[in-house]
Amino acid sequence: MCDLRIATWGKNMERIYLDYNATTPLRPEVRDTMMPYLMEAFGNGSSIHAYGREARTAIDTAREQVAELIGAKSPSEIVFTGSGTEADNHAIKGLSELQKSRGKGNHIITSSVEHHAVLHTCQYLEQRDFEVTYLPVDRYGRISVDQLREAIRDTTVLISIMHVNNENGTIQPLEEICEIAQEHDIPFHTDAVQSVGKLEMNVQECGVNLLAFSGHKIYAPKGIGVLYIRRGTRLANLVHGGSHERNRRAGSENVPAIVGLGAAADLAKQEQDSYARHLDRLTHRLRDGLNAHIDRLHYNGHPDHCAPGTLNVSFESVEGESLILRLDMEGICVSTGSACTSGSMEPSHVLAALGLPPRLAQGTVRFSLGRNTTEAEIDAVIAKLPKVIQQMRILYRG
Ligand SMILES: *Cc1c(COP(=O)(O)O)cnc(C)c1O
């Protein structure tokens, strides 16, 4: 695995990337399958001549590979979108708006720890006559299925709960949520962007109606996503135009990205077990190392239900954003649990939902590991971090 990072990062080899939940590098094997479709095989999948047919065949193959990865009954249940975010938007708006227009109701149930792709879509719908229940979570970010049951109304048209949380890796009780949704005949959507490739997913066994995931979280390029739509689940369209994707998502297909996603899905399927073991082993190594060398720290992921590869840690008496910058100077790239996008120091909505006191939330760092992560990198982090934390604690003014 280590030789891959040389190809990916070239002269920046000394950097340690531990932010795979934000994005993953393109795999060279994936790039190689894409190259012909960026160059000589440039046809439009809708054209009927040889160039078009070549593109169409490539799209069909990718659709089969993706269907295979998530255990879909038929490739026709797979719709390619422009991102994971678009897939979430399509699922939530498309289903809710259609159900409401049919007089089925206007109530949506989701959780308070969803990605913004889901949360902000629900907030948008709230401004358009929908009512949304945001289920609370326990201190590790899990919803309670009893509270889900209690939240269901006659007017509930959709339940949307993520599979694995992007900030702390906590896994939601998907099977139980599915059962409850089926008992009440309510469609269920899951944002599986952080679980596909890491955890076994079989949409037929699990029974979800809708599932979203994203190319760039599984070593395919950015700007390509997937929405699985179980046969028989009806949605309004988000993007209108031509008859692409069986009239479900208009716009000429991004053939190279679709081909790349297909290849990445195929590799993810083959390597799922070894990938999960690799992540699990290194996550434990990191955790053991932190425990041995740093005191006054807290883990925010679920102790029993946590996807491998994510370690969300709060360091007492440390200011997280400064810690990220200090680590960046050391060549270690990680994320904070604060909403740094706005330049503010607000703790993330996820950490807030866990009930983490602001004092701890602000000292929170997310390490997320991936394919190219090595033991040597983890050991380098363990060698550097304790000293940085110690220095920062001396300067800390709570
Ligand atoms: C990254 C991510 C998304 C968004 O996917 P994009 O392809 O970047 O739009 C949605 N949900 C979760 C949980 C994510 O981690």
PDBQT file of the ligand as one rigid body, heavy atoms in Angstrom, charges set to zero:
ROOT
HETATM    1  C1  LIG A 401     -18.581  13.897   2.318  1.00  0.00    +0.000 C 
HETATM    2  C2  LIG A 401     -19.959  13.617   2.822  1.00  0.00    +0.000 A 
HETATM    3  C3  LIG A 401     -21.100  14.038   2.115  1.00  0.00    +0.000 A 
HETATM    4  C4  LIG A 401     -21.004  14.882   0.862  1.00  0.00    +0.000 C 
HETATM    5  O1  LIG A 401     -20.506  14.198  -0.257  1.00  0.00    +0.000 OA
HETATM    6  P1  LIG A 401     -19.944  15.086  -1.466  1.00  0.00    +0.000 P 
HETATM    7  O2  LIG A 401     -19.719  14.107  -2.570  1.00  0.00    +0.000 OA
HETATM    8  O3  LIG A 401     -18.679  15.718  -0.966  1.00  0.00    +0.000 OA
HETATM    9  O4  LIG A 401     -20.981  16.082  -1.804  1.00  0.00    +0.000 OA
HETATM   10  C5  LIG A 401     -22.349  13.711   2.601  1.00  0.00    +0.000 A 
HETATM   11  N1  LIG A 401     -22.470  13.010   3.737  1.00  0.00    +0.000 NA
HETATM   12  C6  LIG A 401     -21.418  12.575   4.442  1.00  0.00    +0.000 A 
HETATM   13  C7  LIG A 401     -21.638  11.779   5.681  1.00  0.00    +0.000 C 
HETATM   14  C8  LIG A 401     -20.127  12.875   4.019  1.00  0.00    +0.000 A 
HETATM   15  O5  LIG A 401     -19.078  12.467   4.744  1.00  0.00    +0.000 OA
ENDROOT
TORSDOF 0
